[in-house]
């Protein structure tokens, strides 16, 4: 089962919820990936930008789930662009 997420096809972005913690700080991994953390360093969520381009998931938490999400995004994006 995929984690809760918000998809914005027009912005070419996905926010993936990883836990229910309170966001204390955000780390920018690169210009297309931001991860939100609790005060204890637990990932709460991540924002991926420019997802229709290839995203480097190495070093991201929950890589297998992110890969599935990106595949679903690309499938839906293809359907969305046909309408």
C-alpha positions as CSV (number, residue, x, y, z in Angstrom):
1,X,0.0,0.0,0.0
2,X,1.3,3.5,-0.9
3,X,1.7,6.1,1.8
4,X,-0.5,9.1,2.0
5,X,0.5,11.7,-0.6
6,X,-0.6,14.9,-2.4
7,X,0.0,15.1,-6.1
8,X,0.0,18.3,-8.1
9,X,0.3,17.5,-11.8
10,X,0.4,21.2,-12.8
11,X,3.2,21.9,-10.4
12,X,4.9,18.6,-11.3
13,X,5.3,17.9,-7.6
14,X,4.5,15.2,-5.0
15,X,4.4,15.5,-1.2
16,X,4.8,12.1,0.6
17,X,3.7,11.7,4.2
18,X,6.1,9.4,6.0
19,X,4.9,9.8,9.7
20,X,2.6,11.8,11.9
21,X,5.2,13.9,13.7
22,X,5.3,17.7,14.0
23,X,7.7,19.3,11.5
24,X,10.5,21.1,13.2
25,X,12.9,21.6,10.3
26,X,13.4,20.9,6.6
27,X,16.5,19.8,4.8
28,X,17.1,20.6,1.1
29,X,18.8,17.6,-0.5
30,X,18.9,19.3,-3.8
31,X,16.7,21.8,-5.7
32,X,14.1,19.1,-6.3
33,X,13.9,17.3,-3.0
34,X,13.1,18.6,0.5
35,X,12.6,16.4,3.6
36,X,10.7,17.5,6.7
37,X,11.9,16.2,10.1
38,X,10.7,16.1,13.7
39,X,12.9,17.6,16.4
40,X,14.2,14.0,16.9
41,X,15.4,13.7,13.3
42,X,12.5,11.4,12.2
43,X,11.4,12.1,8.6
44,X,7.8,13.4,8.5
45,X,7.4,13.9,4.8
46,X,9.2,14.9,1.6
47,X,8.5,17.2,-1.3
48,X,9.7,16.1,-4.7
49,X,9.7,18.7,-7.5
50,X,10.0,18.2,-11.2
51,X,8.8,14.6,-10.8
52,X,8.2,14.0,-14.5
53,X,12.0,14.2,-14.9
54,X,14.1,11.5,-13.5
55,X,14.4,11.7,-9.7
56,X,17.5,10.4,-7.9
57,X,16.1,8.4,-4.9
58,X,19.5,7.3,-3.6
59,X,19.8,8.4,0.0
60,X,16.0,9.1,0.4
61,X,14.0,7.3,3.2
62,X,11.7,4.5,2.0
63,X,13.2,4.2,-1.5
64,X,11.0,1.3,-2.5
65,X,7.8,3.2,-1.7
66,X,9.1,6.3,-3.4
67,X,9.9,4.3,-6.6
68,X,6.3,2.9,-6.6
69,X,4.9,6.4,-6.1
70,X,7.0,7.9,-8.9
71,X,5.9,5.1,-11.2
72,X,2.2,5.8,-10.3
73,X,2.8,9.5,-10.9
74,X,4.2,8.9,-14.3
75,X,1.3,6.6,-15.2
76,X,-1.3,9.1,-14.1
77,X,0.7,12.0,-15.6
78,X,0.5,10.2,-19.0
79,X,-3.2,9.8,-18.6
80,X,-3.7,13.4,-17.4
81,X,-1.7,14.8,-20.4
82,X,-4.0,12.9,-22.8
83,X,-7.1,14.8,-21.6
